[in-house]
Amino acid sequence: MKKIISIILVLVALFGIVAAGLSAKAALDTKDHYSKAGEENDKNMKAVDDGLAQLE
């Protein structure tokens, strides 16, 4: 009985490690996405500022 419980605990621990790794990867992917979006927004704002300056 103890051996079965030990095996189950090992499997649960491995599942937890895999889940934590996937969660960390998702967080890093999200950070990268928003960094790229921020750079694009900065370029767009510069274009808007240039357009407004041209209208004035």
Backbone as CSV, one residue per row, in Angstrom:
resi,resn,N_x,N_y,N_z,CA_x,CA_y,CA_z,C_x,C_y,C_z
1,MET,0.828,-1.197,0.000,0.000,0.000,0.000,0.868,1.254,0.000
2,LYS,1.944,1.240,0.807,2.815,2.404,0.883,3.510,2.648,-0.450
3,LYS,3.816,1.567,-1.153,4.495,1.703,-2.436,3.579,2.385,-3.457
4,ILE,2.311,2.058,-3.442,1.349,2.669,-4.356,1.211,4.153,-4.057
5,ILE,1.112,4.496,-2.790,1.003,5.902,-2.399,2.262,6.663,-2.793
6,SER,3.414,6.047,-2.639,4.675,6.683,-3.032,4.704,6.948,-4.532
7,ILE,4.254,5.991,-5.301,4.223,6.158,-6.758,3.276,7.288,-7.136
8,ILE,2.133,7.325,-6.502,1.157,8.398,-6.780,1.750,9.753,-6.423
9,LEU,2.429,9.851,-5.290,3.042,11.116,-4.897,4.128,11.554,-5.872
10,VAL,4.908,10.620,-6.373,5.938,10.946,-7.360,5.289,11.456,-8.642
11,LEU,4.228,10.806,-9.086,3.534,11.246,-10.298,2.922,12.635,-10.123
12,VAL,2.360,12.892,-8.965,1.781,14.208,-8.689,2.879,15.273,-8.685
13,ALA,4.027,14.953,-8.097,5.141,15.902,-8.075,5.640,16.190,-9.494
14,LEU,5.764,15.155,-10.310,6.187,15.361,-11.694,5.185,16.197,-12.474
15,PHE,3.910,15.931,-12.253,2.863,16.729,-12.902,2.978,18.189,-12.476
16,GLY,3.228,18.434,-11.213,3.378,19.802,-10.724,4.566,20.512,-11.344
17,ILE,5.670,19.802,-11.505,6.857,20.397,-12.121,6.574,20.763,-13.577
18,VAL,5.915,19.870,-14.295,5.578,20.138,-15.698,4.610,21.319,-15.789
19,ALA,3.620,21.351,-14.930,2.641,22.445,-14.953,3.317,23.775,-14.645
20,ALA,4.236,23.796,-13.709,4.947,25.033,-13.372,5.805,25.491,-14.550
21,GLY,6.442,24.561,-15.225,7.244,24.909,-16.394,6.404,25.486,-17.513
22,LEU,5.249,24.901,-17.760,4.364,25.427,-18.797,3.831,26.803,-18.428
23,SER,3.542,27.002,-17.160,3.045,28.296,-16.709,4.116,29.372,-16.866
24,ALA,5.353,29.052,-16.530,6.449,30.014,-16.670,6.672,30.349,-18.140
25,LYS,6.586,29.356,-19.014,6.758,29.602,-20.448,5.653,30.510,-20.967
26,ALA,4.436,30.288,-20.526,3.317,31.125,-20.956,3.515,32.567,-20.495
27,ALA,4.014,32.741,-19.281,4.252,34.094,-18.770,5.330,34.795,-19.586
28,LEU,6.381,34.089,-19.939,7.441,34.695,-20.739,6.950,35.030,-22.147
29,ASP,6.121,34.162,-22.719,5.556,34.439,-24.039,4.660,35.675,-24.000
30,THR,3.889,35.815,-22.937,3.016,36.981,-22.788,3.841,38.246,-22.673
31,LYS,4.912,38.201,-21.901,5.779,39.377,-21.749,6.366,39.776,-23.095
32,ASP,6.823,38.793,-23.863,7.400,39.070,-25.175,6.357,39.694,-26.098
33,HIS,5.139,39.176,-26.066,4.061,39.700,-26.910,3.787,41.167,-26.584
34,TYR,3.662,41.493,-25.306,3.352,42.863,-24.930,4.523,43.802,-25.154
35,SER,5.745,43.290,-25.086,6.907,44.126,-25.405,6.885,44.516,-26.880
36,LYS,6.591,43.546,-27.743,6.513,43.832,-29.177,5.349,44.775,-29.482
37,ALA,4.229,44.572,-28.815,3.069,45.450,-29.022,3.398,46.865,-28.567
38,GLY,4.137,47.000,-27.477,4.527,48.326,-26.987,5.430,49.042,-27.974
39,GLU,6.368,48.322,-28.581,7.247,48.934,-29.585,6.438,49.409,-30.792
40,GLU,5.482,48.593,-31.213,4.638,48.980,-32.349,3.790,50.195,-31.992
41,ASN,3.273,50.243,-30.772,2.482,51.393,-30.342,3.319,52.661,-30.313
42,ASP,4.583,52.546,-29.891,5.466,53.708,-29.886,5.672,54.242,-31.309
43,LYS,5.858,53.328,-32.271,6.015,53.747,-33.665,4.746,54.437,-34.169
44,ASN,3.597,53.869,-33.827,2.334,54.452,-34.265,2.118,55.832,-33.651
45,MET,2.483,55.996,-32.391,2.319,57.307,-31.746,3.243,58.343,-32.381
46,LYS,4.434,57.928,-32.781,5.343,58.845,-33.468,4.737,59.276,-34.793
47,ALA,4.112,58.340,-35.506,3.461,58.671,-36.775,2.309,59.640,-36.548
48,VAL,1.552,59.445,-35.479,0.447,60.359,-35.151,0.998,61.745,-34.821
49,ASP,2.045,61.808,-34.019,2.645,63.092,-33.673,3.190,63.800,-34.906
50,ASP,3.819,63.050,-35.813,4.322,63.640,-37.048,3.173,64.170,-37.902
51,GLY,2.091,63.431,-37.968,0.914,63.875,-38.732,0.293,65.123,-38.146
52,LEU,0.214,65.178,-36.814,-0.344,66.377,-36.167,0.558,67.590,-36.393
53,ALA,1.853,67.367,-36.338,2.791,68.464,-36.572,2.668,68.974,-38.011
54,GLN,2.421,68.061,-38.931,2.284,68.452,-40.331,1.010,69.248,-40.542
55,LEU,-0.050,68.928,-39.794,-1.308,69.657,-39.937,-1.223,71.061,-39.349
56,GLU,-0.363,71.251,-38.376,-0.257,72.569,-37.740,0.556,73.484,-38.533
